[in-house]
Amino acid sequence: MRLKDKVVLVTGAGAGLGRGIAERFATEGAKIVVNDINAETGQAVTDGITQSGGAAVFIQGDTSKEADAEKMIKLAVDTYGALDVLVNNAGVEVIKPTHDMTEEEFDKIANVNFKGFFLLSKHAVRQMLTQGQGNIVNMASAAALLGFPLLGTYCATKHAILGLTRAMALELRGFNIRVNCLCPAVIKTDLGDRFIEGYKAAGVPIDEALANLQGRVGTVEEVAGAAVFLASDESPFVTGIGLPVDGGATAA
């Protein structure tokens, strides 16, 4: 088991990539703190892990609220004695032209997609410094490396995550704490389906874009496998990177 006995907090783990990562990490021996703002879906993922013989506990919380972020870290430490890995995953999107974006929509995207990553990382690192080790895996996107029409604010937050990843990696490389991010392209999840349908509805030639992804979308399992690599002891010399999981989209 590649993550045996590691304590891992996964945010936004009630569905999609977060769920897939939490479940995969559990099969690799990790003890999972499952977070989601939706109590029903988050608890269902937690129950599924424990019923399969894994270790997991659920905490409902809004990653963009500092008090909630602190509670998530505290639960990990109180329950399992440490926090070895933070997977910042919770995210939202709004598909529309930037000039039509409302202030409320902008705030929602910025708060969840960037502020939440900052808050969780801030409090996770404080715990990791007391332990003398730790690992953060941020879920960015191919939108951290490219621009996409109708996703201006989303792209901006993902670029920000990559910048935060690189800066924190340099700040923490002398403290045995690694910080990396994953940059997936379109993945077969509810969010990925919304992205495709939103583009089609807006008349964006999505088929041409998908052709750059080896002609298909990616799978949750493919992203989860990359996350295991970054979170495990197999990548001790890897920090400060944005790893594309994109079928070559960013190489085109």
Buried (B, 14 or more C-beta within 10 A) or exposed (E): EBBEEBBBBBBBBBBBBBBBBBBBBBBBBBBBBBBBBEEEBBBBBBEBBBEEEBBBBBBBBBBBBBEBBBBBBBBBBEBBEBBBBBBBBBBBBBBBEBEEBEEEBBEBBBBBBBBBBBBBBBBBBEBBBEBEEBBBBBBBBBBBBBEBEBBBBBBBBBBBBBBBBBEBBEEBEEBBBBBBBBBBBBBBBEBBBEBBEBBEEEEBEBEEBBBBBEEEBBBBEBBBBBBBBBBBEEBEEEBBBBBBBBBEBBEE
